[in-house]
Amino acid sequence: MVSLGVRIRDLRKAQDLSLAQLAKRCGCSTSFLSQLERGLSSISIPVLGTVCDALSVSLSQFFSGLEADDDEGDVKDPLSSVLRVSEQVGINLSKAAIKYRFLTRDLPLRGFDIVVGEIPSGYVYPPAAHDGEEFGYILEGHLRLWIEDRETDLGPGDSYHVVSTSPHGYQALGSESVKVLWVQTVQHLEIREGVPVSRSSA
């Protein structure tokens, strides 16, 4: 698996950018980006978003490149792909709290991205809106879902589907983490920062 730092370095070099040039575009220091590329520093969601903007790639495109470097990992057919569990990309960005595992490759003709998200117990993600659509299927645990002014508690086997321009958010309930299978419209994958809450509000 390619690390976040290596992915940034590869994209930077592919665009023939120096560290200083990318740092200027991002508003970051050259030393920070150097440490990031070498795996010596972590990155938050807002900073990663800024780096992606500077490199003219979406988050979906960025993470689709974090795949095993072998022949089987190459996408040779634009219409189909097999992704073995050992090749699936897992990430946990600082401040993100949710651990994401990407189940799709960057097929040129795909219309959606699929990830498994693991939400730590007691974390809340306030309602927010974005473009596209979002589908969620609860694999493990219990999730409190907000869509506009509606609140619904979901358990294993339950699902939801929302036009993502409607503000929506969620909270992991109980003492265990919650695993959700998410399907989102390509180019509109959102990785959001969560807020820990007290047990009394769960």
MIDOSE-1310 file (N, C-alpha, C; in nm, 2 decimals, decimal comma, always signed):
residues 202
mvsl	+0,08/-0,12/+0,00/+0,00/+0,00/+0,00/+0,09/+0,12/+0,00; +0,05/+0,22/-0,08/+0,12/+0,35/-0,08/+0,08/+0,44/+0,03; +0,17/+0,51/+0,09/+0,13/+0,60/+0,20/+0,08/+0,73/+0,15; +0,01/+0,81/+0,24/-0,04/+0,94/+0,20/+0,08/+1,03/+0,15
gvri	+0,19/+1,02/+0,22/+0,30/+1,11/+0,18/+0,36/+1,07/+0,05; +0,37/+0,94/+0,02/+0,42/+0,90/-0,11/+0,32/+0,94/-0,22; +0,20/+0,93/-0,19/+0,09/+0,96/-0,29/+0,11/+1,11/-0,33; +0,12/+1,20/-0,22/+0,14/+1,34/-0,25/+0,27/+1,37/-0,33
rdlr	+0,38/+1,30/-0,29/+0,50/+1,32/-0,36/+0,49/+1,28/-0,51; +0,42/+1,16/-0,53/+0,41/+1,11/-0,67/+0,32/+1,21/-0,76; +0,22/+1,26/-0,70/+0,13/+1,36/-0,77/+0,21/+1,49/-0,79; +0,28/+1,53/-0,70/+0,36/+1,66/-0,71/+0,46/+1,64/-0,83
kaqd	+0,54/+1,53/-0,82/+0,64/+1,51/-0,93/+0,58/+1,49/-1,06; +0,46/+1,43/-1,07/+0,39/+1,41/-1,20/+0,36/+1,54/-1,26; +0,34/+1,64/-1,18/+0,30/+1,77/-1,23/+0,42/+1,87/-1,23; +0,54/+1,80/-1,21/+0,67/+1,88/-1,22/+0,67/+2,00/-1,12
lsla	+0,62/+1,98/-1,00/+0,62/+2,08/-0,90/+0,73/+2,06/-0,80; +0,80/+2,16/-0,76/+0,89/+2,15/-0,65/+0,82/+2,15/-0,51; +0,88/+2,11/-0,41/+0,82/+2,13/-0,27/+0,78/+2,27/-0,25; +0,87/+2,36/-0,28/+0,84/+2,50/-0,26/+0,72/+2,55/-0,33
qlak	+0,71/+2,51/-0,46/+0,59/+2,55/-0,54/+0,46/+2,50/-0,48; +0,46/+2,37/-0,44/+0,34/+2,31/-0,38/+0,31/+2,38/-0,25; +0,41/+2,40/-0,17/+0,39/+2,47/-0,04/+0,33/+2,61/-0,06; +0,37/+2,68/-0,16/+0,32/+2,81/-0,19/+0,17/+2,80/-0,22
rcgc	+0,14/+2,70/-0,31/+0,00/+2,68/-0,34/-0,09/+2,65/-0,23; -0,04/+2,57/-0,13/-0,11/+2,52/-0,02/-0,11/+2,62/+0,10; -0,02/+2,71/+0,10/-0,01/+2,79/+0,22/+0,06/+2,72/+0,33; +0,13/+2,62/+0,30/+0,21/+2,54/+0,41/+0,35/+2,57/+0,40
stsf	+0,43/+2,53/+0,49/+0,57/+2,54/+0,49/+0,63/+2,43/+0,41; +0,75/+2,46/+0,35/+0,82/+2,35/+0,27/+0,86/+2,24/+0,36; +0,91/+2,27/+0,48/+0,95/+2,17/+0,58/+0,84/+2,08/+0,62; +0,72/+2,13/+0,64/+0,60/+2,05/+0,67/+0,57/+1,95/+0,56
lsql	+0,57/+2,00/+0,43/+0,54/+1,91/+0,32/+0,65/+1,80/+0,31; +0,77/+1,84/+0,33/+0,88/+1,74/+0,32/+0,87/+1,63/+0,43; +0,83/+1,67/+0,55/+0,81/+1,57/+0,65/+0,69/+1,49/+0,62; +0,59/+1,55/+0,56/+0,46/+1,47/+0,53/+0,50/+1,37/+0,42
ergl	+0,57/+1,41/+0,32/+0,60/+1,31/+0,21/+0,69/+1,20/+0,26; +0,77/+1,22/+0,37/+0,85/+1,12/+0,42/+0,79/+1,04/+0,54; +0,66/+1,07/+0,56/+0,59/+1,00/+0,66/+0,62/+1,04/+0,80; +0,68/+1,15/+0,82/+0,72/+1,20/+0,95/+0,62/+1,29/+1,02
ssis	+0,51/+1,33/+0,95/+0,41/+1,42/+1,00/+0,27/+1,37/+0,96; +0,17/+1,39/+1,04/+0,03/+1,36/+1,00/-0,03/+1,48/+0,94; -0,15/+1,45/+0,88/-0,22/+1,56/+0,81/-0,37/+1,56/+0,85; -0,43/+1,67/+0,87/-0,57/+1,69/+0,90/-0,65/+1,69/+0,77
ipvl	-0,78/+1,68/+0,79/-0,87/+1,68/+0,67/-0,86/+1,82/+0,60; -0,87/+1,93/+0,67/-0,87/+2,06/+0,59/-0,74/+2,08/+0,52; -0,62/+2,04/+0,57/-0,50/+2,05/+0,51/-0,49/+1,96/+0,39; -0,53/+1,83/+0,40/-0,53/+1,74/+0,29/-0,62/+1,80/+0,18
gtvc	-0,74/+1,85/+0,21/-0,82/+1,91/+0,11/-0,75/+2,03/+0,04; -0,67/+2,11/+0,11/-0,60/+2,21/+0,05/-0,49/+2,16/-0,05; -0,42/+2,05/+0,00/-0,32/+1,99/-0,09/-0,39/+1,93/-0,22; -0,50/+1,87/-0,20/-0,57/+1,81/-0,32/-0,61/+1,92/-0,41
dals	-0,66/+2,03/-0,36/-0,70/+2,14/-0,45/-0,57/+2,20/-0,52; -0,46/+2,20/-0,45/-0,34/+2,25/-0,52/-0,29/+2,16/-0,62; -0,32/+2,03/-0,61/-0,28/+1,93/-0,71/-0,39/+1,90/-0,81; -0,50/+1,97/-0,80/-0,61/+1,96/-0,89/-0,67/+1,82/-0,90
vsls	-0,68/+1,75/-0,78/-0,74/+1,62/-0,77/-0,85/+1,63/-0,66; -0,95/+1,54/-0,67/-1,05/+1,53/-0,57/-1,00/+1,43/-0,46; -1,06/+1,43/-0,35/-1,03/+1,33/-0,24/-1,05/+1,19/-0,30; -1,15/+1,17/-0,37/-1,17/+1,04/-0,43/-1,06/+1,00/-0,52
qffs	-1,02/+1,09/-0,61/-0,90/+1,06/-0,70/-0,78/+1,04/-0,62; -0,76/+1,12/-0,51/-0,64/+1,10/-0,43/-0,63/+0,96/-0,37; -0,74/+0,92/-0,31/-0,73/+0,79/-0,24/-0,74/+0,67/-0,33; -0,79/+0,69/-0,45/-0,79/+0,58/-0,55/-0,65/+0,54/-0,59
glea	-0,55/+0,63/-0,57/-0,41/+0,60/-0,60/-0,34/+0,53/-0,49; -0,40/+0,51/-0,38/-0,33/+0,45/-0,26/-0,36/+0,30/-0,27; -0,30/+0,23/-0,37/-0,33/+0,09/-0,39/-0,20/+0,02/-0,40; -0,21/-0,12/-0,39/-0,09/-0,20/-0,40/-0,02/-0,18/-0,53
ddde	+0,11/-0,18/-0,52/+0,20/-0,16/-0,64/+0,23/-0,30/-0,70; +0,13/-0,37/-0,76/+0,16/-0,49/-0,83/+0,07/-0,50/-0,95; +0,10/-0,60/-1,03/+0,03/-0,62/-1,16/-0,12/-0,63/-1,14; -0,17/-0,70/-1,04/-0,31/-0,72/-1,01/-0,38/-0,59/-0,97
gdvk	-0,30/-0,50/-0,92/-0,36/-0,37/-0,87/-0,38/-0,27/-0,98; -0,33/-0,30/-1,10/-0,35/-0,20/-1,21/-0,49/-0,22/-1,27; -0,55/-0,10/-1,30/-0,68/-0,11/-1,37/-0,66/-0,11/-1,52; -0,67/-0,23/-1,58/-0,65/-0,25/-1,72/-0,78/-0,24/-1,80
dpls	-0,89/-0,27/-1,73/-1,02/-0,27/-1,80/-1,10/-0,15/-1,74; -1,14/-0,05/-1,83/-1,22/+0,07/-1,77/-1,36/+0,03/-1,73; -1,40/-0,09/-1,75/-1,54/-0,13/-1,72/-1,55/-0,22/-1,60; -1,44/-0,28/-1,56/-1,45/-0,37/-1,44/-1,32/-0,38/-1,37
svlr	-1,33/-0,43/-1,24/-1,21/-0,44/-1,16/-1,24/-0,53/-1,04; -1,14/-0,60/-1,00/-1,14/-0,68/-0,88/-1,05/-0,62/-0,78; -1,09/-0,61/-0,65/-1,01/-0,55/-0,55/-1,00/-0,64/-0,43; -0,89/-0,71/-0,41/-0,88/-0,81/-0,30/-0,87/-0,73/-0,17
vseq	-0,90/-0,80/-0,06/-0,90/-0,74/+0,07/-0,76/-0,68/+0,10; -0,66/-0,75/+0,06/-0,52/-0,71/+0,09/-0,48/-0,58/+0,02; -0,56/-0,55/-0,09/-0,53/-0,43/-0,16/-0,62/-0,31/-0,12; -0,72/-0,33/-0,04/-0,81/-0,22/+0,00/-0,74/-0,12/+0,09
vgin	-0,76/+0,00/+0,05/-0,69/+0,11/+0,12/-0,76/+0,15/+0,25; -0,68/+0,15/+0,36/-0,74/+0,19/+0,49/-0,67/+0,32/+0,53; -0,75/+0,42/+0,58/-0,69/+0,54/+0,62/-0,75/+0,59/+0,75; -0,68/+0,66/+0,83/-0,73/+0,73/+0,95/-0,66/+0,86/+0,97
lska	-0,72/+0,96/+0,91/-0,66/+1,10/+0,92/-0,67/+1,16/+1,06; -0,57/+1,24/+1,09/-0,58/+1,31/+1,22/-0,71/+1,39/+1,22; -0,78/+1,39/+1,34/-0,90/+1,47/+1,36/-1,02/+1,41/+1,29; -1,00/+1,31/+1,20/-1,11/+1,25/+1,13/-1,19/+1,16/+1,22
aiky	-1,12/+1,09/+1,31/-1,18/+0,99/+1,40/-1,23/+0,86/+1,32; -1,31/+0,88/+1,22/-1,36/+0,76/+1,14/-1,24/+0,70/+1,07; -1,23/+0,57/+1,07/-1,14/+0,49/+0,99/-1,21/+0,45/+0,86; -1,15/+0,48/+0,75/-1,21/+0,45/+0,62/-1,14/+0,34/+0,55
rflt	-1,21/+0,25/+0,49/-1,15/+0,14/+0,40/-1,22/+0,15/+0,27; -1,14/+0,18/+0,16/-1,19/+0,21/+0,03/-1,21/+0,07/-0,04; -1,33/+0,05/-0,10/-1,36/-0,07/-0,17/-1,37/-0,06/-0,32; -1,34/+0,06/-0,37/-1,34/+0,08/-0,52/-1,21/+0,13/-0,57
rdlp	-1,19/+0,10/-0,70/-1,07/+0,16/-0,77/-1,12/+0,28/-0,85; -1,02/+0,35/-0,91/-1,05/+0,47/-0,99/-1,09/+0,43/-1,13; -1,20/+0,35/-1,15/-1,25/+0,32/-1,29/-1,29/+0,45/-1,36; -1,24/+0,48/-1,48/-1,27/+0,60/-1,55/-1,42/+0,63/-1,56
lrgf	-1,50/+0,52/-1,57/-1,65/+0,54/-1,60/-1,74/+0,52/-1,48; -1,67/+0,51/-1,36/-1,76/+0,48/-1,24/-1,84/+0,60/-1,20; -1,95/+0,57/-1,14/-2,04/+0,68/-1,10/-2,05/+0,70/-0,95; -1,98/+0,61/-0,87/-1,99/+0,62/-0,72/-1,86/+0,57/-0,66
divv	-1,85/+0,60/-0,53/-1,74/+0,55/-0,45/-1,80/+0,47/-0,33; -1,74/+0,36/-0,29/-1,78/+0,28/-0,18/-1,67/+0,27/-0,08; -1,71/+0,30/+0,05/-1,62/+0,29/+0,16/-1,69/+0,22/+0,28; -1,61/+0,16/+0,36/-1,66/+0,11/+0,49/-1,60/+0,21/+0,59
geip	-1,68/+0,27/+0,67/-1,64/+0,36/+0,78/-1,66/+0,30/+0,91; -1,56/+0,32/+1,00/-1,57/+0,27/+1,14/-1,57/+0,40/+1,23; -1,69/+0,42/+1,29/-1,71/+0,54/+1,37/-1,69/+0,51/+1,52; -1,59/+0,57/+1,59/-1,57/+0,54/+1,73/-1,69/+0,57/+1,81
sgyv	-1,71/+0,50/+1,92/-1,82/+0,52/+2,01/-1,82/+0,66/+2,06; -1,94/+0,72/+2,07/-1,95/+0,86/+2,13/-1,92/+0,97/+2,04; -1,89/+0,95/+1,91/-1,85/+1,06/+1,82/-1,98/+1,10/+1,75; -1,99/+1,23/+1,73/-2,10/+1,29/+1,66/-2,05/+1,37/+1,54
yppa	-2,12/+1,37/+1,43/-2,08/+1,44/+1,31/-2,20/+1,53/+1,27; -2,19/+1,66/+1,31/-2,31/+1,75/+1,30/-2,36/+1,75/+1,15; -2,49/+1,78/+1,13/-2,55/+1,78/+1,00/-2,48/+1,88/+0,91; -2,45/+1,83/+0,79/-2,39/+1,91/+0,68/-2,44/+1,87/+0,55
ahdg	-2,43/+1,95/+0,45/-2,48/+1,92/+0,31/-2,36/+1,93/+0,22; -2,38/+1,85/+0,11/-2,28/+1,85/+0,00/-2,35/+1,80/-0,13; -2,29/+1,80/-0,24/-2,35/+1,76/-0,36/-2,36/+1,61/-0,37; -2,44/+1,57/-0,46/-2,46/+1,42/-0,49/-2,56/+1,35/-0,41
eefg	-2,54/+1,22/-0,40/-2,63/+1,13/-0,31/-2,54/+1,05/-0,22; -2,60/+1,00/-0,11/-2,53/+0,92/-0,02/-2,62/+0,80/+0,03; -2,57/+0,68/+0,03/-2,64/+0,57/+0,08/-2,55/+0,51/+0,19; -2,62/+0,47/+0,30/-2,55/+0,40/+0,42/-2,62/+0,28/+0,46
yile	-2,54/+0,17/+0,49/-2,59/+0,04/+0,53/-2,52/+0,01/+0,66; -2,59/-0,01/+0,77/-2,53/-0,04/+0,90/-2,48/-0,18/+0,91; -2,35/-0,20/+0,92/-2,29/-0,34/+0,93/-2,29/-0,38/+1,08; -2,24/-0,29/+1,17/-2,23/-0,33/+1,31/-2,26/-0,20/+1,39
ghlr	-2,31/-0,22/+1,51/-2,34/-0,12/+1,60/-2,47/-0,04/+1,58; -2,48/+0,07/+1,64/-2,61/+0,15/+1,63/-2,57/+0,30/+1,60; -2,64/+0,35/+1,51/-2,61/+0,49/+1,46/-2,74/+0,57/+1,47; -2,72/+0,69/+1,52/-2,83/+0,79/+1,52/-2,81/+0,88/+1,40
lwie	-2,91/+0,89/+1,32/-2,90/+0,96/+1,19/-2,99/+1,08/+1,20; -2,94/+1,20/+1,15/-3,02/+1,32/+1,14/-3,02/+1,35/+0,99; -3,14/+1,37/+0,93/-3,16/+1,43/+0,80/-3,26/+1,54/+0,81; -3,20/+1,66/+0,79/-3,27/+1,79/+0,82/-3,32/+1,79/+0,96
dret	-3,46/+1,79/+0,99/-3,50/+1,80/+1,12/-3,55/+1,66/+1,18; -3,52/+1,55/+1,10/-3,56/+1,42/+1,14/-3,45/+1,34/+1,21; -3,48/+1,27/+1,32/-3,38/+1,19/+1,39/-3,43/+1,04/+1,39; -3,34/+0,95/+1,35/-3,37/+0,81/+1,34/-3,26/+0,73/+1,40
dlgp	-3,28/+0,63/+1,48/-3,18/+0,54/+1,53/-3,18/+0,41/+1,44; -3,06/+0,38/+1,40/-3,05/+0,26/+1,30/-2,96/+0,16/+1,37; -2,98/+0,03/+1,33/-2,90/-0,08/+1,38/-2,86/-0,17/+1,26; -2,79/-0,28/+1,29/-2,74/-0,37/+1,18/-2,85/-0,41/+1,09
gdsy	-2,82/-0,39/+0,96/-2,92/-0,43/+0,85/-3,00/-0,31/+0,81; -3,01/-0,21/+0,89/-3,09/-0,09/+0,85/-3,00/-0,01/+0,75; -3,07/+0,07/+0,66/-3,00/+0,15/+0,56/-3,07/+0,29/+0,55; -3,01/+0,38/+0,48/-3,07/+0,51/+0,45/-3,01/+0,56/+0,32
hvvs	-3,09/+0,64/+0,25/-3,05/+0,70/+0,12/-3,09/+0,84/+0,12; -3,00/+0,93/+0,09/-3,04/+1,08/+0,10/-2,97/+1,15/-0,01; -3,05/+1,25/-0,07/-2,99/+1,35/-0,16/-2,91/+1,44/-0,07; -2,78/+1,44/-0,10/-2,69/+1,50/+0,00/-2,69/+1,65/+0,02
tsph	-2,77/+1,72/-0,07/-2,79/+1,86/-0,05/-2,88/+1,88/+0,08; -2,95/+1,78/+0,13/-3,02/+1,79/+0,25/-2,92/+1,77/+0,37; -2,92/+1,86/+0,46/-2,82/+1,85/+0,57/-2,84/+1,71/+0,64; -2,73/+1,64/+0,66/-2,74/+1,51/+0,73/-2,62/+1,49/+0,82
gyqa	-2,64/+1,42/+0,93/-2,53/+1,39/+1,02/-2,56/+1,27/+1,10; -2,47/+1,23/+1,19/-2,49/+1,10/+1,26/-2,40/+1,10/+1,38; -2,43/+1,00/+1,47/-2,36/+0,98/+1,59/-2,36/+0,83/+1,63; -2,24/+0,78/+1,67/-2,23/+0,64/+1,71/-2,29/+0,63/+1,85
lgse	-2,38/+0,54/+1,87/-2,45/+0,51/+2,00/-2,39/+0,39/+2,06; -2,40/+0,38/+2,20/-2,36/+0,27/+2,27/-2,21/+0,27/+2,30; -2,16/+0,16/+2,35/-2,02/+0,15/+2,39/-1,93/+0,09/+2,28; -1,98/+0,05/+2,17/-1,90/-0,01/+2,06/-1,90/+0,09/+1,94
svkv	-1,79/+0,07/+1,86/-1,78/+0,15/+1,74/-1,89/+0,10/+1,64; -1,92/+0,18/+1,54/-2,02/+0,15/+1,44/-1,95/+0,14/+1,31; -1,99/+0,04/+1,23/-1,94/+0,02/+1,10/-2,05/+0,04/+1,00; -2,02/+0,13/+0,90/-2,12/+0,16/+0,80/-2,06/+0,14/+0,66
lwvq	-2,14/+0,08/+0,57/-2,10/+0,08/+0,43/-2,16/+0,20/+0,36; -2,08/+0,28/+0,31/-2,12/+0,41/+0,25/-2,10/+0,40/+0,10; -2,20/+0,45/+0,02/-2,19/+0,46/-0,12/-2,22/+0,61/-0,15; -2,13/+0,68/-0,22/-2,15/+0,82/-0,24/-2,12/+0,85/-0,39
tvqh	-2,19/+0,95/-0,44/-2,16/+0,99/-0,58/-2,02/+1,03/-0,60; -1,96/+0,98/-0,71/-1,82/+1,00/-0,73/-1,79/+1,15/-0,74; -1,68/+1,20/-0,70/-1,63/+1,33/-0,69/-1,69/+1,41/-0,57; -1,79/+1,35/-0,50/-1,85/+1,42/-0,38/-1,82/+1,34/-0,25
leir	-1,72/+1,25/-0,25/-1,69/+1,18/-0,13/-1,65/+1,29/-0,02; -1,71/+1,28/+0,10/-1,68/+1,37/+0,21/-1,62/+1,30/+0,32; -1,50/+1,34/+0,37/-1,44/+1,29/+0,49/-1,45/+1,41/+0,59; -1,52/+1,38/+0,69/-1,55/+1,49/+0,79/-1,49/+1,47/+0,92
egvp	-1,47/+1,58/+0,99/-1,42/+1,58/+1,13/-1,53/+1,55/+1,23; -1,51/+1,46/+1,32/-1,61/+1,44/+1,42/-1,58/+1,51/+1,55; -1,68/+1,51/+1,64/-1,67/+1,57/+1,77/-1,70/+1,47/+1,88; -1,61/+1,44/+1,98/-1,65/+1,35/+2,09/-1,76/+1,41/+2,17
vsrs	-1,86/+1,34/+2,22/-1,96/+1,39/+2,30/-1,96/+1,31/+2,43; -2,03/+1,36/+2,54/-2,04/+1,29/+2,66/-2,13/+1,18/+2,65; -2,12/+1,07/+2,74/-2,21/+0,96/+2,73/-2,35/+1,00/+2,76; -2,37/+1,10/+2,84/-2,50/+1,14/+2,88/-2,59/+1,19/+2,77
sa	-2,52/+1,23/+2,66/-2,60/+1,28/+2,54/-2,61/+1,18/+2,44; -2,56/+1,05/+2,46/-2,57/+0,95/+2,36/-2,71/+0,88/+2,37
